[in-house]
Amino acid sequence: MRVTGESVHAEREGRGASRAEDEGTGALPRYWPLLLVGAAVVPGTLLFLVGRWGDAPAVQAWRTVCLAVTVQALPFLLLGTALSGAINAFVPERVFRRMLPRRPLLAVPVAGVAGVVLPGCECASVPVAGSLIGRGVPPAAAFAFLLSAPAINPVVLTATAIAFPGNPAMVLARLLASLATAVAMGWLWLRFGRSEWLRPAVRHSGHRAGRSRWDEFRAGFQHDFLHAGGFLVLGAMAAATFNVGVPRSVLAAFTGTPWLSVLFLAALAVLLAVCSEADAFLAASLTGFPPVARLAFMVVGPMVDLKLIALQAGTFGRAFAVRFSAATLVVAVVCSALIGGALL
């Protein structure tokens, strides 16, 4: 009896296992006809609805603006990040120190002007400035370079000239307003800056001994391009949504008052956080705003935005980032209004 009972028990277990195996492999689900109909109908319905929605004139206009801004700005973003990576990997930091006068009052404008010939994106300028301070460069000069390098370098100015064809005054106004902001902030730090606000983190930019410069260039270029490219796409989408989705009656409340339009686009530049190699094309697409407001958008963006505030807080400390970003925003708006009002 014991053998027979064990046999029966083993036979039942074998049948149960085979039944579970059949259900797990070859057996059809219980409601398979409904699942089959759903798999055939639901994707087709979604594709039909998306297609109908995508054929709407507003969506087509949104796609056109978004694609145009991205395609126009992408080559300059590529060139700018490549140059930034090359400088970071191949140019020794002692070159920056030798270029600056010993007196901080004179070193600030020289460091600001250096941004014209030393291109770099705003993401790279923050760690470079931190490393320069750690190696003896006066903080005021490092901050002037931090603000000017991503705002007035040749790639940015060339992109601005192409985004605003036949309008060299806009390129000149951007150069002067950005340079004035960078120099003014450097001098303001000399006068009002305090060492307890500045807590430089231990970071390194540039070449490390024992590592290949080409590997550092490739890694830096890849990081900057992917990081800035993501902000470019988001900025293009935001600009397209802004142009298509916001009613003209709402924009009239800002475009009708010059000073209000300047403040509005300055705040928009902080929120969008678009790379400086691409922001001119976004500014050019905001055709409903006066030239001075669009100038403020291009001056504020490379100096104060959400990602820069986060980078500055991580590099120099939160106390510095809050004070420096707020002061830079005010100075950039004032310089844009004064210089733009005179030239545009």
C-alpha positions as CSV (number, residue, x, y, z in Angstrom):
1,M,0.0,0.0,0.0
2,R,2.8,2.3,0.7
3,V,4.3,1.8,-2.7
4,T,0.9,2.2,-4.4
5,G,0.2,5.4,-2.4
6,E,3.5,6.9,-3.3
7,S,2.9,6.0,-7.0
8,V,-0.5,7.7,-7.0
9,H,0.9,10.7,-5.3
10,A,3.8,10.9,-7.7
11,E,1.4,10.5,-10.7
12,R,-0.8,13.4,-9.4
13,E,2.2,15.6,-9.0
14,G,3.3,14.7,-12.5
15,R,-0.1,15.6,-13.9
16,G,-0.1,18.9,-12.0
17,A,3.3,19.8,-13.2
18,S,2.5,18.9,-16.8
19,R,-0.7,21.0,-16.6
20,A,1.2,24.0,-15.2
21,E,3.8,23.6,-17.9
22,D,1.2,23.5,-20.6
23,E,-0.5,26.6,-19.2
24,G,2.9,28.4,-18.9
25,T,4.1,27.5,-22.4
26,G,1.6,26.2,-24.9
27,A,-1.8,26.8,-23.5
28,L,-3.7,29.9,-24.6
29,P,-5.0,32.5,-22.0
30,R,-8.6,32.2,-21.0
31,Y,-9.7,35.4,-22.7
32,W,-7.5,35.2,-25.7
33,P,-10.1,36.3,-28.3
34,L,-10.5,39.6,-26.4
35,L,-6.8,40.1,-26.1
36,L,-6.4,39.4,-29.8
37,V,-9.0,42.0,-30.7
38,G,-7.5,44.5,-28.4
39,A,-4.0,44.0,-29.7
40,A,-5.4,44.6,-33.2
41,V,-7.7,47.5,-32.5
42,V,-6.0,49.6,-29.8
43,P,-2.7,50.3,-31.5
44,G,-4.5,51.2,-34.8
45,T,-6.9,53.5,-33.0
46,L,-4.0,55.3,-31.2
47,L,-2.1,55.7,-34.4
48,F,-5.2,57.0,-36.2
49,L,-5.8,59.6,-33.4
50,V,-2.2,60.6,-33.2
51,G,-2.2,61.0,-37.0
52,R,-5.3,63.1,-37.0
53,W,-3.9,65.2,-34.1
54,G,-0.6,65.5,-35.9
55,D,-2.2,66.9,-39.0
56,A,-3.7,69.8,-37.1
57,P,-2.2,73.1,-38.3
58,A,-1.0,74.1,-34.8
59,V,0.9,70.8,-34.4
60,Q,2.4,71.2,-37.9
61,A,3.6,74.7,-37.0
62,W,5.0,73.4,-33.7
63,R,7.0,70.7,-35.5
64,T,8.3,73.2,-38.0
65,V,9.5,75.7,-35.5
66,C,11.0,73.1,-33.2
67,L,12.9,71.4,-36.1
68,A,14.0,74.7,-37.6
69,V,15.5,75.9,-34.3
70,T,17.2,72.6,-33.6
71,V,18.7,72.2,-37.1
72,Q,20.0,75.8,-37.3
73,A,21.6,75.6,-33.8
74,L,23.1,72.1,-33.9
75,P,26.2,72.9,-36.0
76,F,27.2,75.7,-33.7
77,L,26.5,73.6,-30.6
78,L,28.8,70.9,-32.1
79,L,31.6,73.4,-32.9
80,G,31.3,75.2,-29.5
81,T,31.5,72.0,-27.4
82,A,34.4,70.7,-29.6
83,L,36.4,73.9,-29.0
84,S,35.6,73.9,-25.4
85,G,36.8,70.3,-25.0
86,A,40.0,71.1,-26.9
87,I,40.8,74.1,-24.7
88,N,40.1,72.1,-21.6
89,A,42.3,69.2,-22.7
90,F,45.2,70.9,-24.5
91,V,45.6,74.4,-23.2
92,P,47.5,74.5,-19.8
93,E,45.9,76.6,-17.1
94,R,49.1,78.6,-16.6
95,V,48.4,80.3,-19.9
96,F,45.4,82.0,-18.2
97,R,47.5,83.2,-15.3
98,R,50.2,84.6,-17.5
99,M,47.7,86.6,-19.6
100,L,46.4,88.5,-16.5
101,P,47.9,91.6,-14.9
102,R,49.0,91.4,-11.3
103,R,46.5,94.1,-10.2
104,P,43.0,92.6,-9.8
105,L,41.4,95.9,-10.9
106,L,43.1,95.5,-14.3
107,A,42.9,91.7,-14.4
108,V,39.1,91.8,-14.4
109,P,38.6,93.5,-17.8
110,V,41.5,91.5,-19.3
111,A,39.8,88.3,-18.2
112,G,36.5,89.5,-19.6
113,V,38.1,90.3,-23.0
114,A,39.8,86.9,-23.0
115,G,36.4,85.3,-23.4
116,V,36.3,86.7,-26.9
117,V,39.2,84.5,-28.1
118,L,38.7,81.5,-25.7
119,P,35.4,79.9,-26.5
120,G,33.7,77.7,-24.0
121,C,30.2,76.7,-23.1
122,E,28.7,77.8,-19.7
123,C,28.8,74.2,-18.4
124,A,32.6,74.1,-18.8
125,S,33.3,77.7,-17.7
126,V,32.2,77.0,-14.1
127,P,34.8,74.2,-13.3
128,V,37.5,76.1,-15.2
129,A,36.9,79.2,-13.1
130,G,37.0,77.1,-9.9
131,S,40.3,75.6,-11.0
132,L,41.8,79.0,-11.8
133,I,40.9,80.3,-8.4
134,G,42.5,77.3,-6.8
135,R,45.7,78.0,-8.7
136,G,46.1,81.6,-7.7
137,V,44.0,83.6,-10.2
138,P,42.0,86.4,-8.4
139,P,38.4,85.4,-7.9
140,A,37.1,88.6,-9.5
141,A,39.0,87.9,-12.7
142,A,37.9,84.2,-12.7
143,F,34.3,85.3,-12.4
144,A,34.6,87.8,-15.2
145,F,36.0,85.0,-17.4
146,L,33.3,82.7,-16.2
147,L,30.6,85.1,-17.4
148,S,32.2,86.3,-20.7
149,A,33.6,83.1,-22.1
150,P,30.2,81.5,-23.0
151,A,28.6,84.8,-24.0
152,I,31.0,86.5,-26.4
153,N,33.2,83.8,-27.9
154,P,33.5,83.6,-31.7
155,V,31.1,80.7,-32.1
156,V,28.3,82.5,-30.2
157,L,28.8,85.8,-32.1
158,T,28.8,84.0,-35.4
159,A,25.6,82.1,-34.5
160,T,24.1,85.5,-33.5
161,A,25.0,87.0,-36.9
162,I,23.4,84.1,-38.7
163,A,20.3,84.1,-36.5
164,F,19.8,87.8,-37.1
165,P,20.9,88.3,-40.8
166,G,21.4,91.8,-41.9
167,N,21.4,93.1,-38.3
168,P,25.0,93.6,-37.2
169,A,23.8,96.0,-34.5
170,M,22.4,93.0,-32.6
171,V,25.8,91.2,-32.7
172,L,27.5,94.3,-31.5
173,A,24.9,94.9,-28.8
174,R,25.3,91.4,-27.5
175,L,29.1,91.7,-27.4
176,L,29.1,95.0,-25.5
177,A,26.2,94.2,-23.1
178,S,27.7,90.8,-22.2
179,L,31.2,92.1,-21.8
180,A,29.9,95.0,-19.7
181,T,28.0,92.6,-17.5
182,A,31.1,90.4,-17.0
183,V,33.4,93.2,-16.1
184,A,30.9,94.9,-13.9
185,M,30.4,91.7,-11.9
186,G,34.1,91.3,-11.5
187,W,34.5,94.8,-10.1
188,L,31.5,94.3,-7.9
189,W,33.1,91.2,-6.4
190,L,36.3,93.2,-5.8
191,R,34.3,95.8,-3.9
192,F,31.6,93.8,-2.1
193,G,32.7,90.1,-2.3
194,R,33.5,88.2,0.9
195,S,35.8,85.2,1.2
196,E,33.3,83.4,3.5
197,W,30.8,83.3,0.6
198,L,33.3,81.4,-1.5
199,R,33.9,77.8,-0.7
200,P,35.7,76.3,-3.7
201,A,35.3,72.6,-4.0
202,V,38.3,70.4,-4.9
203,R,37.8,70.0,-8.6
204,H,40.1,69.7,-11.5
205,S,39.7,70.8,-15.1
206,G,42.2,70.4,-17.9
207,H,44.9,67.8,-18.4
208,R,45.7,65.3,-15.7
209,A,49.2,63.8,-15.6
210,G,49.4,60.3,-16.9
211,R,46.2,60.5,-19.0
212,S,45.8,60.9,-22.7
213,R,44.8,64.3,-23.8
214,W,42.8,62.9,-26.7
215,D,40.8,60.7,-24.2
216,E,40.2,63.8,-22.1
217,F,39.1,65.7,-25.1
218,R,36.7,63.0,-26.3
219,A,35.2,62.5,-22.8
220,G,34.8,66.3,-22.3
221,F,33.3,66.8,-25.7
222,Q,30.9,63.9,-25.3
223,H,29.7,65.1,-21.9
224,D,29.3,68.8,-23.0
225,F,27.6,68.0,-26.3
226,L,25.1,65.5,-24.8
227,H,24.4,67.7,-21.8
228,A,24.0,70.9,-23.8
229,G,22.2,69.1,-26.7
230,G,19.5,67.9,-24.3
231,F,18.9,71.5,-23.2
232,L,18.9,72.6,-26.8
233,V,16.1,70.2,-27.7
234,L,14.1,71.1,-24.6
235,G,14.6,74.8,-25.4
236,A,13.5,74.3,-29.0
237,M,10.4,72.5,-27.8
238,A,9.7,75.3,-25.3
239,A,10.2,78.0,-27.9
240,A,7.9,76.2,-30.4
241,T,5.2,75.7,-27.7
242,F,5.6,79.4,-26.7
243,N,5.2,80.6,-30.3
244,V,2.3,78.3,-31.2
245,G,0.4,77.8,-27.9
246,V,0.4,81.2,-26.2
247,P,-2.4,83.4,-27.5
248,R,-1.3,86.7,-29.0
249,S,-3.6,88.5,-26.6
250,V,-1.5,87.2,-23.7
251,L,1.7,88.2,-25.3
252,A,0.3,91.7,-26.0
253,A,0.4,92.3,-22.2
254,F,4.2,91.9,-22.4
255,T,5.1,93.1,-25.8
256,G,3.2,96.3,-25.4
257,T,5.4,97.5,-22.6
258,P,9.1,97.6,-23.4
259,W,10.4,97.2,-19.8
260,L,7.9,94.4,-19.1
261,S,8.9,92.5,-22.2
262,V,12.6,92.8,-21.2
263,L,11.9,91.3,-17.7
264,F,9.7,88.6,-19.2
265,L,12.3,87.3,-21.6
266,A,15.1,87.6,-19.0
267,A,13.0,85.3,-16.7
268,L,12.4,83.0,-19.7
269,A,16.1,82.7,-20.3
270,V,16.7,81.6,-16.7
271,L,14.0,78.9,-17.0
272,L,14.8,77.5,-20.4
273,A,18.6,77.1,-19.7
274,V,19.5,76.9,-23.4
275,C,23.2,76.6,-24.4
276,S,24.8,79.9,-25.5
277,E,25.7,78.4,-28.9
278,A,22.0,78.0,-29.7
279,D,20.1,80.7,-27.8
280,A,20.3,83.2,-30.6
281,F,18.1,81.1,-32.8
282,L,15.5,80.9,-30.1
283,A,15.7,84.6,-29.6
284,A,15.2,85.2,-33.3
285,S,12.1,83.0,-33.3
286,L,10.5,85.2,-30.7
287,T,9.4,87.7,-33.3
288,G,6.6,89.3,-31.2
289,F,9.1,90.9,-28.8
290,P,11.1,94.1,-29.3
291,P,14.8,93.8,-30.1
292,V,15.9,95.0,-26.7
293,A,13.9,92.2,-25.0
294,R,15.5,89.6,-27.3
295,L,18.9,91.0,-26.5
296,A,18.2,90.6,-22.8
297,F,17.3,87.0,-23.5
298,M,20.7,86.4,-25.1
299,V,22.7,88.3,-22.5
300,V,21.0,86.7,-19.4
301,G,20.9,83.1,-20.7
302,P,24.6,82.3,-20.8
303,M,25.2,83.9,-17.4
304,V,22.2,83.0,-15.3
305,D,20.0,79.9,-15.7
306,L,18.9,77.0,-13.6
307,K,21.7,74.7,-14.6
308,L,24.3,77.4,-14.0
309,I,23.0,78.1,-10.5
310,A,23.2,74.5,-9.7
311,L,26.8,74.2,-11.1
312,Q,27.9,77.3,-9.2
313,A,26.3,76.0,-5.9
314,G,28.2,72.7,-6.3
315,T,31.5,74.4,-7.2
316,F,31.6,77.5,-5.0
317,G,28.9,77.0,-2.4
318,R,25.2,77.9,-2.1
319,A,25.9,81.2,-0.4
320,F,27.9,82.3,-3.4
321,A,25.5,81.0,-6.0
322,V,22.5,82.7,-4.6
323,R,24.1,86.1,-4.3
324,F,26.2,86.0,-7.5
325,S,23.3,84.8,-9.7
326,A,20.9,87.4,-8.4
327,A,23.4,90.2,-8.8
328,T,24.3,89.0,-12.3
329,L,20.7,88.9,-13.4
330,V,20.1,92.5,-12.3
331,V,23.3,93.8,-13.9
332,A,22.7,91.8,-17.2
333,V,19.2,93.3,-17.5
334,V,20.4,96.8,-16.9
335,C,23.3,96.5,-19.4
336,S,21.0,95.0,-22.0
337,A,18.4,97.8,-21.6
338,L,21.0,100.6,-21.7
339,I,23.2,99.2,-24.6
340,G,20.2,97.8,-26.5
341,G,18.3,101.1,-26.1
342,A,21.3,102.9,-27.6
343,L,22.1,100.6,-30.4
344,L,18.8,98.9,-31.4
